[in-house]
Each structure stands twice: as C-alpha cells, then as structure tokens.
Amino acid sequence: MQGKQPRLRDQVRAVIRVNHYSIRTEKTYWYWIRYFIRFHQMKHPRDMGPPEVNEFLTWLAVHRNVAAATQAQALNSLVFLYDKVFGTPLGEIGDVVRAKKPRKLPVVLTHDEAMRIINHLSEPDKLIASLMYGSGLRVTEACRLRIKDLDFQQQVITVRDGKGAKDRTTLLPATLIEPLQNHVESIRKAWQQRSEEFLHPVSMPFALARKYPGASRSLAWQWLFSSPVLCTDNLGNVSRHHRHISSVQRSVRGAAKAVGIHKPASCHTFRHTFATELLKRGNDIRTVQDLLGHADLRTTQIYTHVLGQGFAGVRSPLG
C-alpha cells in the first residue's frame, strides 16, 4: 500500500532545504504559494497551471497595486513550486499585466543622524548597528556573524551565505576593531570557563554539523551575537541561535524615534547610508557594488540618484 502523500508545505520545505535556500526565502515562497491557493478558493496547485498563475499575478498588479519587485517575487515562488517541487515546469503563462508601481528612492541618513541612532542603542545592538553602517551589512548578515568571520589583521569581514547564497568580503572599520576584539574576548573567556550558555552547541549550516562534529562547540564557530534564548528543532535537538533579527529592528526603530529622527529609518537604512557615504566621498561605484554584494550594477546605481547634486562625486563642468 502506497504511503500517504506529504502535505504541500512539507514538500516545499524539504525541497528548499535540499537546495540550501535560506529560512527567509522559505518563508517568502510559502507566503506566496499559500496566497495563490487562497486566491483560487483553496484549489490545489496541482490542479491549476499557467492560466491561474496569470490571473493571480495580474490581480496583484491591478487590484493590489504591488511593486514590480513584489510581483516578480510572487512569480518566482510559483515557478519554484511547479519546477522544483512538482517537477513540471510552469511554461508559458501568457501576457501578464505588469506592476508599474515606481520604485522609490531608499531612505538615507546623514552621518550625524546615523551616529545619533547608534549612540542611543545599548549593546549588543549598538555594535550590530555599527556594523550595518560601517560595513554595509544587512541586518541578517550582521546577526549571523561568527567569530571566525572577523579578520582583524586584514580589517576584513567575510559574509557567509549572504543574499543569493553568496559569500563576499567587506570592510571592517578601524574604529570597531577594539570594541569587537573586547567583545570576542568576553565570549572567549565565557567559552573557556564553559559558562551555562555554552553547554549547548551553536546551530550549524546545512550538513556541516555532521561533517565537522566538533565545530558547533569550537570557539571559531560561536555566534558573535547569540540569542539569549535556546532553540529546539523538529527533532528535539537544543542549540544556540544568533540574535533574532526582529529584536534588532525594534531597537533601531525605537532609537530613531527617541533621538528625533523623523525619517522612516530602519536597519536597512544603515546599509543605504553606507553606500551613499562611500559614493559621496568619491569611491568607485563598482567597488561599492562589490562591498554590498550586488549582482547587478543597476541596483547600486540607485544610490547615485539619492545623492542629487553630488551624483557620486561628479561635478558639473560649470562648477
């Protein structure tokens, strides 16, 4: 007798994890798959195809007025479902009404505004925000740093498994070397003394826990910013995870409000500000692209529009 077919969500989760997609991608894809199912009155996606996908994407553009990037995200989620999970590529979906909601320029802080927010934060969020501004890290990337990712000698930070599952290196600001070294030293002392927080291993990516069984308890693999709460996976294994992203986001929003910043500042605003400050100071746009980890130069070029008259350090021939 054939076994019961796994639930759709379990099928999606299994394929995503086999392909080493991030947890955030998993949540995003499942959000749009579920939205698609609900839009079609809980009809199973196997019983639908290109016409239903076309209808859903067009509805998003016409009735929900979503941005073009949001519509593309929904399409990517459904293409993944049919291609990777069902093994039947979606194929031609016909003419879809494309979302035309213009992309807004990113919110950017002045250097003074960024420092006012940072200086209002308590540790470890102050150090995390400093890395987002000083190194151009996404909040996810900053929270997921491990001790081994810092190279104080070369003043380089290695970002592992960033957006698009890519690694890259970026700047380690000279002003952060001493506070980061002190922070690492405090972790090292607690680790050597086998403090209560180190009784459990740190969570490890993919199959590395099996490949390097001792790594999860080694100093090099310790989170730079650990969560104060232990986590338990589906198998009942207890481990220590990194600081939760939403916790940092709340702290930054609260600090911006407290110091009187009336712009809609968020964690990602520090990354935008990093990019515009580098361009304003005459740095080459391709170097900024590499530091940010942008696959397409056009993504980086949006910051030249933010600069207005400065336009990435270029001056008019009239002066």
VOGU-3710 file (C-alpha; in Angstrom, 3 decimals, decimal comma):
1> mqgkqprlrd> 0,000/0,000/0,000  1,392/3,354/-1,038  2,246/5,799/1,759  0,293/8,955/2,360  1,421/11,939/0,275  3,240/14,554/2,439  1,495/17,869/2,994  2,311/20,510/0,406  4,085/22,687/2,949  6,299/19,764/3,975
11> qvravirvnh> 7,124/19,069/0,330  8,060/22,710/-0,260  10,158/22,832/2,916  12,031/19,641/2,017  12,973/20,844/-1,482  14,004/24,286/-0,225  16,303/22,796/2,382  17,820/20,283/-0,018  18,674/23,245/-2,259  20,131/25,154/0,721
21> ysirtektyw> 17,821/28,157/0,401  17,663/30,496/3,381  14,914/30,357/6,001  13,727/33,799/4,893  13,384/32,559/1,313  11,449/29,562/2,616  9,017/31,831/4,459  8,632/34,143/1,462  7,989/31,334/-1,023  5,457/29,658/1,235
31> ywiryfirfh> 3,683/33,008/1,802  3,095/33,468/-1,937  2,185/29,819/-2,543  -0,403/29,989/0,230  -1,668/33,351/-1,095  -2,043/31,790/-4,567  -4,035/28,849/-3,149  -6,350/31,118/-1,152  -6,888/33,405/-4,140  -8,193/30,389/-6,076
41> qmkhprdmgp> -10,552/29,280/-3,308  -8,215/26,633/-1,785  -7,776/24,764/-5,065  -4,654/22,571/-5,052  -1,834/23,957/-7,253  -1,510/20,553/-8,997  -4,996/21,152/-10,364  -4,010/24,573/-11,685  -1,473/25,889/-14,169  -0,427/28,868/-16,316
51> pevnefltwl> -3,920/30,433/-16,662  -4,425/30,549/-12,891  -0,909/31,924/-12,336  -1,556/34,599/-14,962  -4,821/35,562/-13,286  -3,185/35,786/-9,850  -0,229/37,900/-10,987  -2,493/40,242/-12,952  -4,743/40,646/-9,896  -1,734/41,575/-7,774
61> avhrnvaaat> -0,794/44,337/-10,216  -4,284/45,679/-10,907  -6,071/45,303/-7,577  -3,280/45,153/-5,008  -1,076/47,735/-6,747  2,095/45,868/-5,749  5,581/46,934/-6,801  7,190/45,248/-9,792  9,689/43,520/-7,481  6,844/42,115/-5,373
71> qaqalnslvf> 5,063/40,732/-8,419  8,339/39,154/-9,561  8,795/37,605/-6,119  5,350/36,014/-6,339  6,145/34,649/-9,806  9,496/33,231/-8,646  7,748/31,441/-5,794  5,256/29,772/-8,129  7,899/28,901/-10,730  9,843/27,201/-7,909
81> lydkvfgtpl> 6,729/25,298/-6,807  5,953/23,864/-10,216  9,534/23,329/-11,401  11,334/22,139/-8,274  8,564/20,677/-6,107  6,178/19,218/-8,706  8,825/18,574/-11,375  6,577/20,040/-14,070  7,867/23,446/-15,223  5,187/26,099/-15,437
91> geigdvvrak> 5,944/27,015/-19,035  4,412/29,991/-20,836  1,918/31,861/-18,679  0,869/34,377/-21,333  0,664/38,146/-21,102  0,538/39,340/-17,514  -0,355/42,895/-16,575  2,972/44,109/-15,217  3,139/46,045/-11,997  4,177/49,621/-12,730
101> kprklpvvlt> 4,384/50,997/-9,231  7,584/53,041/-9,387  10,500/52,052/-7,259  11,023/54,611/-4,516  14,419/56,016/-3,680  15,807/54,499/-0,480  15,709/56,455/2,760  19,192/57,680/3,669  20,520/59,214/6,881  23,216/61,805/7,260
111> hdeamriinh> 26,365/60,667/9,048  25,280/62,660/12,107  21,818/61,077/12,144  23,287/57,574/11,825  25,663/58,161/14,729  22,899/59,632/16,920  20,848/56,456/16,478  23,849/54,188/17,054  24,965/56,033/20,194  21,473/55,753/21,670
121> lsepdklias> 21,475/51,945/21,383  22,568/49,543/24,100  24,916/46,633/23,466  24,921/44,376/21,560  22,555/46,270/19,253  24,911/49,249/19,206  27,689/47,057/17,818  25,333/45,407/15,316  24,102/48,794/14,050  27,710/50,000/13,805
131> lmygsglrvt> 28,489/47,035/11,540  25,447/47,713/9,365  26,546/51,328/8,884  30,318/50,828/8,888  30,426/47,667/6,758  27,200/47,849/4,735  25,838/44,629/6,219  22,208/43,599/6,053  20,715/43,027/9,496  20,560/39,282/8,778
141> eacrlrikdl> 24,230/39,236/7,829  25,275/41,165/10,933  23,284/38,935/13,289  24,686/35,766/11,674  28,362/36,665/12,026  30,579/34,119/13,738  33,929/34,776/15,405  35,784/33,140/12,503  34,300/35,700/10,073  36,349/38,576/11,525
151> dfqqqvitvr> 39,881/39,180/10,269  41,331/41,903/12,473  44,747/41,720/10,766  43,387/42,441/7,287  40,444/44,518/8,599  38,024/42,374/6,609  34,668/40,790/7,397  33,605/37,674/5,485  29,873/37,459/4,911  28,839/33,818/4,593
161> dgkgakdrtt> 25,795/32,725/2,613  24,524/36,259/2,007  21,621/37,127/-0,252  21,561/34,722/-3,181  23,567/32,193/-1,117  26,805/34,037/-1,995  29,880/34,769/0,121  31,634/38,133/-0,019  34,071/40,274/1,940  33,593/43,807/3,157
171> llpatliepl> 35,300/46,421/5,293  35,943/46,024/8,992  36,049/49,663/10,196  39,168/50,583/12,156  37,046/52,224/14,869  35,288/48,911/15,529  38,419/46,791/15,924  38,876/47,456/19,641  35,199/47,067/20,672  34,900/43,903/18,552
181> qnhvesirka> 38,106/42,459/19,994  36,823/43,166/23,507  33,517/41,524/22,612  35,271/38,439/21,204  37,479/38,262/24,295  34,429/38,241/26,575  32,981/35,372/24,528  36,313/33,512/24,681  36,518/33,788/28,482  32,951/32,545/28,942
191> wqqrseeflh> 33,608/29,733/26,444  36,814/28,662/28,253  35,005/28,627/31,578  32,210/26,582/29,980  29,586/29,018/31,192  25,986/27,800/31,176  25,275/29,400/27,785  27,973/27,197/26,179  26,589/23,906/27,453  24,693/23,571/24,176
201> pvsmpfalar> 26,205/23,681/20,650  25,571/26,541/18,242  23,283/25,892/15,281  25,225/24,929/12,158  24,512/25,440/8,444  23,343/22,574/6,245  25,228/19,304/6,768  28,328/20,819/8,405  27,261/19,577/11,837  27,743/16,011/10,559
211> kypgasrsla> 30,853/16,784/8,529  32,578/18,659/11,380  31,010/17,235/14,552  33,195/19,308/16,896  32,765/22,646/15,136  29,483/23,542/16,839  31,288/23,696/20,185  34,506/25,340/18,954  35,311/28,988/19,644  35,661/29,911/15,955
221> wqwlfsspvl> 32,077/28,868/15,163  30,468/30,715/18,080  27,944/33,375/17,145  29,258/36,888/17,564  25,784/37,886/18,765  23,973/34,967/20,383  20,287/34,810/21,172  19,620/34,855/24,917  17,102/32,035/24,370  17,878/28,461/23,336
231> ctdnlgnvsr> 16,028/26,971/20,360  14,760/23,452/19,739  14,430/21,951/16,252  11,817/19,475/14,987  13,895/16,537/16,238  14,158/17,929/19,763  17,801/18,994/19,459  18,624/22,050/21,585  21,086/24,609/20,237  22,005/28,272/20,466
241> hhrhissvqr> 20,945/30,505/17,597  22,061/34,011/16,679  20,340/37,149/17,955  16,863/37,479/16,491  16,612/39,977/13,657  13,285/41,412/14,813  14,824/42,303/18,177  17,473/44,475/16,495  14,881/46,008/14,175  12,718/47,073/17,117
251> svrgaakavg> 15,709/48,572/18,911  16,747/50,618/15,870  13,239/51,936/15,232  12,909/52,862/18,900  16,289/54,626/18,954  15,476/56,619/15,794  12,248/57,821/17,349  13,940/58,604/20,677  16,610/60,848/19,113  14,080/62,707/16,965
261> ihkpaschtf> 14,791/61,232/13,524  11,561/61,742/11,589  12,606/59,729/8,536  11,279/56,138/8,352  14,651/54,779/9,488  15,189/51,031/9,769  18,116/48,616/9,928  18,377/48,634/6,132  18,689/52,425/6,206  22,194/51,993/7,641
271> rhtfatellk> 23,162/49,928/4,570  21,735/52,599/2,255  23,656/55,253/4,163  26,885/53,226/3,946  26,568/53,134/0,150  25,745/56,816/-0,302  28,520/57,932/2,065  31,096/55,903/0,108  29,916/57,345/-3,219  29,775/60,850/-1,778
281> rgndirtvqd> 33,428/60,503/-0,780  34,442/59,660/-4,335  34,710/55,869/-4,140  34,287/53,904/-7,348  30,746/52,596/-7,837  31,963/49,111/-8,807  33,877/48,860/-5,545  30,702/49,840/-3,682  28,818/47,207/-5,709  31,289/44,527/-4,564
291> llghadlrtt> 31,127/45,622/-0,916  27,325/45,499/-0,962  27,250/42,179/-2,827  25,005/43,444/-5,626  24,890/41,111/-8,633  23,742/43,921/-10,937  25,385/47,343/-11,097  21,981/48,903/-11,752  20,984/48,041/-8,191  23,934/50,051/-6,876
301> qiythvlgqg> 23,299/52,930/-9,274  20,096/53,879/-7,485  22,295/55,475/-4,812  23,648/57,952/-7,345  20,104/59,301/-7,658  19,849/59,676/-3,888  22,896/61,938/-3,916  21,195/64,581/-6,048  23,674/67,306/-6,949  26,577/65,315/-5,561
311> fagvrsplg> 25,845/62,461/-8,023  28,542/60,116/-6,781  31,218/62,789/-6,589  30,808/64,020/-10,193  30,839/67,808/-10,559  29,226/69,793/-13,344  31,646/71,500/-15,771  30,094/74,783/-14,618  31,308/74,053/-11,089
//
